[in-house]
């Protein structure tokens, strides 16, 4: 996701302007930081994969919510990680009982 947002940031810099490109770069940075933290935790302990996913999505939502540059351009962007988290939990619940 970080690489995708960096590519989007470059395209936005060309087409839409520097301010929106900076916002996309901030989101890409958040994905990079969360990815590195996940790799460090995975290196120490390979268990708790589902817990890492849940914590990562909540952390991403909090970071987006408390970044004024992001919420000015994308006011409800912090909902997206929460929606993905809910879908993930529903999938895990359904998989446990039906698959």
Secondary structure, 3 states (H helix, E strand, C coil): CHHHHHHHHHHHHHHCCHHHHHHHHHHHHHHHHHHHHHHHHHHHCCCCHHHHHHHHHHHHHHHHHCCHHHHHHCCCCHHHHHHHHHHHHHHHHHHHHHC
